[in-house]
Amino acid sequence: MERRLEGQVAVITGGASGIGAATAEKLIAHGAKVVLGDIQEDRLAGFVTGLGADAIGCRCDVTKEDDVRGLVETAMDSYGRIDVMFNNAGIVGAIGPMETTPTEEWKFTLDILLNGVFYGMKHASKHMKLARRGSIVSMSSTAGVMGGLGPHAYAAAKHAVVGLTKNLAAEVCSFGVRVNCLAPGLIATPLAAAAVTGDPDGIDEAMSAFIDQSPLTGRAGMPEDVANAVLWLASDEAGYINGQTIAIDAGLTTGSKPGDPNFAEYQPILREAGKSGF
Ligand SMILES: NC(=O)c1ccc[n+]([C@@H]2O[C@H](COP(=O)([O-])OP(=O)(O)OC[C@H]3O[C@@H](n4cnc5c(N)ncnc54)[C@H](O)[C@@H]3O)[C@@H](O)[C@H]2O)c1
């Protein structure tokens, strides 16, 4: 297999679980070293041990700028470079109608999903500008490009990630640094399992619901689908891709729907069109 990130260094927040963990495995398989941050310390430690010598794990709460700065500096101190920053950590956050959304929960959700991304962008881009290369990938969502797909705070933060991505891309493009974000649909992870079944460990039980909600019949969205997109955005193959939001949603946000598409049967074209007014 061609190793597309040989010798490169990636920092991933929320790296102990789901999409972050799948991305760590994918990037290592392609020759990268990874520095993973998460608040689930035990889970992270066990995962990093399994990954072997190419991974470092650090406790990192993305709501704390010093933690995120420390995560990036760990990459610089340990490997002397940072090529990829994946701002991935997340939660579903405040749920429910606007009028009953507690302000503290709103702020807490934005602290993780938006401020955490800002800290990652801030501290990674500084080094990448100096190195005149790098790829920043941040986590938005289908709920960040359409209304009605997630709770208010989640949707607001994920839309903001799209905007921040475009703006930072405009700032750092002249330094050879690319900035993009991802908009996954429902992906089979502990976060999504918790949303569907109430149990983050219930991925197997939730799988039929993931499949039913997928526009691609019989096929759920998997963490590796997102990891593949990060790999591509990190690689030279995406060297002219900047400021973009890449949907990984089986076409959900472009009109594809689960189940019967209900398109009309063929009928001959209306030859009288233009004469009759139809
Ligand atoms: N799974 C989906 O359907 C889906 C769809 C669209 C977007 N996303 C986004 O993908 C990202 C990853 O989610 P996932 O589905 O892999 O969920 P997950 O729960 O498996 O992983 C999220 C990780 O983030 C960590 N985390 C939470 N708060 C943190 C904090 N303050 N600091 C550091 N780490 C923290 C968790 O401990 C966990 O390990 C999230 O940003 C989520 O919003 C997920």
The ligand as a Gaussian input file, in Angstrom:
#p B3LYP/6-31G(d) Opt

LIG

0 1
 N      -21.238000      10.568000      14.693000
 C      -21.952000      11.373000      13.931000
 O      -23.050000      11.030000      13.449000
 C      -21.399000      12.753000      13.617000
 C      -21.959000      13.456000      12.531000
 C      -21.480000      14.721000      12.234000
 C      -20.456000      15.269000      12.986000
 N      -19.938000      14.574000      14.035000
 C      -18.871000      15.204000      14.806000
 O      -17.739000      14.365000      14.800000
 C      -16.950000      14.662000      15.946000
 C      -16.514000      13.358000      16.609000
 O      -17.666000      12.706000      17.101000
 P      -17.857000      11.120000      17.157000
 O      -19.116000      10.838000      16.471000
 O      -16.619000      10.438000      16.754000
 O      -18.170000      10.946000      18.710000
 P      -17.395000      10.186000      19.894000
 O      -18.191000      10.454000      21.109000
 O      -17.105000       8.794000      19.516000
 O      -15.999000      10.968000      19.960000
 C      -15.905000      12.291000      20.432000
 C      -14.673000      12.388000      21.302000
 O      -14.548000      13.775000      21.715000
 C      -14.143000      13.740000      23.070000
 N      -14.465000      15.005000      23.742000
 C      -15.684000      15.454000      24.141000
 N      -15.545000      16.622000      24.784000
 C      -14.227000      16.920000      24.777000
 C      -13.455000      17.993000      25.291000
 N      -14.015000      19.006000      25.969000
 N      -12.133000      17.993000      25.078000
 C      -11.531000      16.966000      24.422000
 N      -12.198000      15.905000      23.939000
 C      -13.539000      15.889000      24.116000
 C      -14.883000      12.562000      23.681000
 O      -14.289000      12.155000      24.897000
 C      -14.778000      11.544000      22.571000
 O      -13.626000      10.720000      22.718000
 C      -17.794000      15.593000      16.818000
 O      -17.352000      16.917000      16.657000
 C      -19.187000      15.424000      16.261000
 O      -19.993000      16.567000      16.453000
 C      -20.373000      13.311000      14.361000

